[in-house]
Amino acid sequence: MDEKEWTSYLKEKGVSDNMAENVRFLQLWDTYRGLLTERQRQVTDLFFNYDFSLSEIASETGVSRQSVSECIHKCKKQLEEYEEKLGFFEATNELCLRLSIVLTKATKWIDRMKADHPELCEDLEALRQGLIEDAEAPLPKS
């Protein structure tokens, strides 16, 4: 889902334009922040995650308010360009959706099997819990 589709979706849900833009930025920031400079990460983190004003960030970082504004604008553009070229955010969302569908189907199958084979209830419930735990477990670091 590109930026326009995402913004339209959030508008349908009653989210303001500014908030939709911030949500999109934060999602891209979570995905690509490692590609930003340390200064860019600091400024954008203070602005979007800690809700600092431009003046507060300028004071905290020792730069002008204009410099902070330009940094935020540049970062937004840069993150959109990363997504356009790499597509990791979109791919991650797609994988999450597919995982959710698989888990839903597996859960429904387990429910049917429990109804048809009550003698397997304990084992099937253990299977359900294992699927949920595996889906929620953090990914191993490579």
N, C-alpha and C positions, 0 to 999 in steps of 0.2 A: 504494500500500500504506500503510494508516494505521499508527499507532504500535503498536496491538495485533497487527495482522497481521505487522508487521516483527519485533516481539519474539517472536512465536510461531515465525516462520521461523528466527530466530537460535537460539532454544532447541532446535529440531530439529537444528541444526548443532552443538549442544553448547556454545553460548556462554552464560555466566552472565547472569542478569537484569540485574545492575549493568552488565556490559560491553555488553549489548544496548542498554540505555538510553543509555549513553555514546556508542555508535556512532551511534544515531539522532540524538542531540543534535549530534554533530559534523557529521553530514551536513546537518542543518538550519542549523547555525552557518555552514558553508561557503556555504550558499545565501543566508542572510538576515542575516549579521553586519553588513552595511552599514546595516541598520535599527536596530541597537543603538546606545546611546550609547558614547562613547569609553571611559568607565569600565566599562560592561558588557562591552565587547569585551576590555578589558585583563584583567579578573577572569576571564572565561570562558576566555580564551586561556591564561592562567597555569594554571588548574585542569585543563583538558582536554588542551591541547597540550603543556604543560610539566610536568604532573603535580605541581604545587605543592600542598601541603596548605593547608587553610583558614588555619591560623596563618601559614604562609609568605606567603600572599597578603595577609593582613591587615598583616603587617609591611612588605611591599613597597609596599603602596598607602596605608598610614597610616590604615586604618580597622579597626573591630573584627572579630573572627572571626565574630560573629553577623551583621554587615553583609555580609560576604562570602558567608555561607551563604544569606542572604535574596536577595542579588543573583543567585546561581547558580540558585536555585529560581525566581525571577521570570523570569529569562532563558529557562529551559527552557519555562515556561508561555507566554511571549511568542512564542518561536519556533514552538511548536506552533500557536498561534493564527494566526501569519502563514501557516503552511503550510495550515491549514484554510481560510483566506480566499483565499489566492493560488494555492496548488497548484503553485508553480514546481518544487519538488523532485520531486514525483511526475511532472510533465510532462517534466522533464529525464531522469529515469530511463526513462520510456516512450520518449523519443526515442533514448536510448542503446541500449535493447533493440532498437528497430526498425532502427537503423543496423547493429547487430551481425548481425541477421537478413539484411539486404540484402547486407552484405559476405560473409557465409557463402554465400549463394546465388550471388553474383557469382564467388566463388572456385571453387565447384563447377562453374559454367558454364565458367570459364576452363580448369579441368582437363579437362573433357569436350572442349572445343574443341582443346586441345593434343593430346589423344589422337587425335581425328578429323582434325586438320589440322596435322601436325608442321611443315609449312613456315611456320606462323604462331607457333611457340613463342616466338620472341624478342619479337615484338610483343605477344603475350598476356601474357608475363611482365612486360613493361614496363607493361602495363595493370594487372596485379595490384599491382605496386610503387607505381604512381601512386595506386591506390585506398587502399592502406595508408598511404602518406604523407599523403594528403589527410585521411584519417580521424583520424590522429594529430596533425596540425598544429594549433597553437593558433588559436582563432577570432580574426578581426581585431577590433580595438577600433572601436566605432562612434562 
